[in-house]
Amino acid sequence: MRIRATNVRAAALAGGVGVTLCVPLAISVAAAGNNTVTISRGRPAVASSVTGAEVAGRANDASTVTRWVSVAGPGTQWVRIDLGAVKRIERVRLQWSGTHAKTYRVQVSTDGSNWLSLYATTAGNGGADDLKQLNGTGRYVRVLATQRAKATGGYGLSDVRVFGPASRVLPAAAPATGSLASGLEDRGKKERALALISSAENSTLGWRGQFGYIEDIKDGRGYTAGIVGFTSGTADMLAVVTAYAKNKPGNVLQKYLPALRAVNGSDSHAGLDPGFPAAWRAAARDPVFQRVQEAARDAYYFNPSMRLARDDGLRALGQFAYFDAAVMHGVSGLRAIRTAALRTAKTPAQGGDEPTYLNAFLNARVAEMRTEAAHEDVSRVETAQRLFLRRSNLDLTAPLTWQVYGDSYKLTN
């Protein structure tokens, strides 16, 4: 992977997830106060998953008999209501049905991407939760359920009512873009992940322009090159050039295979200088070599990290965190970081709270990065992934804003 030399000190954010956990507020069945009205009834609703006909809209329709039910299994699920405009939110009343969440958050957002928790609990007991004096502002309201109260089933909500002042409507914000509930198997989400990695590896969002990148960044791995920083000191650059020779015999890089085998495991350039960098850049104009690089990226980093993330029950942000760790540390390094995180938190698949686990994973990632001088700048975690986590953007939904190595980036789609 590429580390850009810089004297800019990134402002690392403090550890932890930006919500306050508390016991449920007092339960009440009284009607809303005279100064508030129901602002959620019949508004468009979506969910991370549904069971049969028990879709998101059944949580805020005119009936308390119907309900939204997520798919069964551990992990994070959510239901989201679009109020149509930015409004004041003073109260949310939830009526759980069947299986309920032990740990959940009620959140608001102006754009459907960046969320603020108005209420959170780790002691949900089902039934009716009447959450008053919330004092929030947003176009979207979301119930984010992260831990089940029972060992089986999903989450069920028969009623979600949001209350606010009848006349208090603020300017609408732009809605979130892209598939909301999907993981990185979604093409658009994968493109976001590749752009995020490129911002750290190549200081640009345009990863397709980096097939010809090559330099020695003095990290002890020899030459670093290509779309995810294949290196001559590790096996991946050798594997890329070997695959290129197989797909296109006689190419300009093939003659360097003996030298790449000899320097593998070191930072040596023996047999590669002076012509290898120019040959790499020339090969990068060949569509065959571009396809080889993409296939290698997926085979060595993306696919293994995705399999592990899915097994751990992680949504798109967690999948990206694993992918980025694999690019920098290798899949074996990713597994070591995961093992360190498991000492303090459970994965969603193990029944753990997803934000808590991801925070533990990022802590372990930062600790591993700081064992090498070349990774001293941890902004690709602290002002990117940790920032998304603090905003509860578990689905990596655009718009996204972040900083890496002192540079600011934004993705709007």
ChimeraX attribute file (.defattr): number of C-alpha atoms within 10 A of each C-alpha:
attribute: neighborCount
match mode: 1-to-1
recipient: residues
	/A:1	25
	/A:2	28
	/A:3	20
	/A:4	16
	/A:5	11
	/A:6	9
	/A:7	9
	/A:8	10
	/A:9	12
	/A:10	17
	/A:11	13
	/A:12	14
	/A:13	14
	/A:14	9
	/A:15	13
	/A:16	16
	/A:17	16
	/A:18	15
	/A:19	17
	/A:20	11
	/A:21	15
	/A:22	12
	/A:23	12
	/A:24	16
	/A:25	14
	/A:26	10
	/A:27	13
	/A:28	12
	/A:29	9
	/A:30	7
	/A:31	9
	/A:32	17
	/A:33	11
	/A:34	8
	/A:35	10
	/A:36	19
	/A:37	19
	/A:38	16
	/A:39	19
	/A:40	22
	/A:41	19
	/A:42	15
	/A:43	14
	/A:44	15
	/A:45	21
	/A:46	19
	/A:47	21
	/A:48	17
	/A:49	21
	/A:50	21
	/A:51	15
	/A:52	10
	/A:53	11
	/A:54	18
	/A:55	19
	/A:56	26
	/A:57	24
	/A:58	22
	/A:59	31
	/A:60	26
	/A:61	21
	/A:62	12
	/A:63	11
	/A:64	15
	/A:65	11
	/A:66	19
	/A:67	25
	/A:68	27
	/A:69	31
	/A:70	25
	/A:71	15
	/A:72	17
	/A:73	18
	/A:74	24
	/A:75	22
	/A:76	28
	/A:77	26
	/A:78	22
	/A:79	26
	/A:80	25
	/A:81	27
	/A:82	22
	/A:83	21
	/A:84	18
	/A:85	17
	/A:86	21
	/A:87	24
	/A:88	23
	/A:89	26
	/A:90	20
	/A:91	22
	/A:92	24
	/A:93	19
	/A:94	21
	/A:95	19
	/A:96	24
	/A:97	20
	/A:98	15
	/A:99	21
	/A:100	24
	/A:101	26
	/A:102	19
	/A:103	21
	/A:104	25
	/A:105	22
	/A:106	22
	/A:107	23
	/A:108	26
	/A:109	23
	/A:110	23
	/A:111	20
	/A:112	25
	/A:113	23
	/A:114	24
	/A:115	23
	/A:116	22
	/A:117	24
	/A:118	22
	/A:119	22
	/A:120	22
	/A:121	19
	/A:122	18
	/A:123	15
	/A:124	20
	/A:125	17
	/A:126	18
	/A:127	14
	/A:128	19
	/A:129	20
	/A:130	18
	/A:131	20
	/A:132	18
	/A:133	11
	/A:134	16
	/A:135	11
	/A:136	18
	/A:137	21
	/A:138	25
	/A:139	25
	/A:140	26
	/A:141	30
	/A:142	23
	/A:143	23
	/A:144	22
	/A:145	24
	/A:146	25
	/A:147	27
	/A:148	26
	/A:149	20
	/A:150	14
	/A:151	12
	/A:152	11
	/A:153	17
	/A:154	26
	/A:155	32
	/A:156	25
	/A:157	29
	/A:158	24
	/A:159	25
	/A:160	28
	/A:161	20
	/A:162	24
	/A:163	23
	/A:164	24
	/A:165	17
	/A:166	14
	/A:167	11
	/A:168	11
	/A:169	17
	/A:170	13
	/A:171	11
	/A:172	15
	/A:173	16
	/A:174	12
	/A:175	18
	/A:176	19
	/A:177	15
	/A:178	17
	/A:179	15
	/A:180	19
	/A:181	18
	/A:182	18
	/A:183	23
	/A:184	22
	/A:185	12
	/A:186	13
	/A:187	13
	/A:188	17
	/A:189	24
	/A:190	18
	/A:191	15
	/A:192	21
	/A:193	22
	/A:194	21
	/A:195	22
	/A:196	29
	/A:197	25
	/A:198	22
	/A:199	22
	/A:200	24
	/A:201	26
	/A:202	24
	/A:203	20
	/A:204	17
	/A:205	22
	/A:206	14
	/A:207	20
	/A:208	15
	/A:209	14
	/A:210	21
	/A:211	25
	/A:212	20
	/A:213	17
	/A:214	21
	/A:215	14
	/A:216	17
	/A:217	17
	/A:218	14
	/A:219	17
	/A:220	15
	/A:221	20
	/A:222	22
	/A:223	26
	/A:224	25
	/A:225	26
	/A:226	29
	/A:227	26
	/A:228	27
	/A:229	25
	/A:230	27
	/A:231	28
	/A:232	29
	/A:233	24
	/A:234	21
	/A:235	15
	/A:236	19
	/A:237	24
	/A:238	22
	/A:239	20
	/A:240	21
	/A:241	24
	/A:242	19
	/A:243	18
	/A:244	23
	/A:245	19
	/A:246	12
	/A:247	13
	/A:248	13
	/A:249	12
	/A:250	11
	/A:251	17
	/A:252	18
	/A:253	21
	/A:254	18
	/A:255	14
	/A:256	19
	/A:257	17
	/A:258	12
	/A:259	18
	/A:260	26
	/A:261	16
	/A:262	16
	/A:263	21
	/A:264	20
	/A:265	16
	/A:266	14
	/A:267	18
	/A:268	19
	/A:269	19
	/A:270	11
	/A:271	15
	/A:272	19
	/A:273	12
	/A:274	10
	/A:275	11
	/A:276	19
	/A:277	19
	/A:278	15
	/A:279	17
	/A:280	20
	/A:281	19
	/A:282	16
	/A:283	20
	/A:284	20
	/A:285	12
	/A:286	12
	/A:287	11
	/A:288	13
	/A:289	24
	/A:290	20
	/A:291	14
	/A:292	19
	/A:293	25
	/A:294	17
	/A:295	15
	/A:296	19
	/A:297	20
	/A:298	15
	/A:299	12
	/A:300	16
	/A:301	23
	/A:302	24
	/A:303	14
	/A:304	16
	/A:305	27
	/A:306	23
	/A:307	12
	/A:308	18
	/A:309	22
	/A:310	16
	/A:311	13
	/A:312	21
	/A:313	20
	/A:314	27
	/A:315	23
	/A:316	26
	/A:317	25
	/A:318	30
	/A:319	28
	/A:320	28
	/A:321	23
	/A:322	29
	/A:323	28
	/A:324	26
	/A:325	24
	/A:326	22
	/A:327	23
	/A:328	21
	/A:329	19
	/A:330	19
	/A:331	20
	/A:332	11
	/A:333	16
	/A:334	26
	/A:335	17
	/A:336	16
	/A:337	24
	/A:338	22
	/A:339	13
	/A:340	18
	/A:341	21
	/A:342	15
	/A:343	11
	/A:344	12
	/A:345	20
	/A:346	18
	/A:347	25
	/A:348	25
	/A:349	19
	/A:350	13
	/A:351	20
	/A:352	21
	/A:353	24
	/A:354	26
	/A:355	24
	/A:356	18
	/A:357	21
	/A:358	28
	/A:359	21
	/A:360	24
	/A:361	26
	/A:362	25
	/A:363	19
	/A:364	20
	/A:365	24
	/A:366	20
	/A:367	15
	/A:368	18
	/A:369	18
	/A:370	13
	/A:371	10
	/A:372	10
	/A:373	9
	/A:374	16
	/A:375	18
	/A:376	15
	/A:377	25
	/A:378	20
	/A:379	24
	/A:380	24
	/A:381	25
	/A:382	24
	/A:383	21
	/A:384	21
	/A:385	25
	/A:386	26
	/A:387	22
	/A:388	23
	/A:389	26
	/A:390	21
	/A:391	18
	/A:392	22
	/A:393	22
	/A:394	25
	/A:395	24
	/A:396	30
	/A:397	27
	/A:398	23
	/A:399	18
	/A:400	20
	/A:401	15
	/A:402	22
	/A:403	22
	/A:404	23
	/A:405	21
	/A:406	17
	/A:407	14
	/A:408	13
	/A:409	17
	/A:410	14
	/A:411	14
	/A:412	12
	/A:413	14
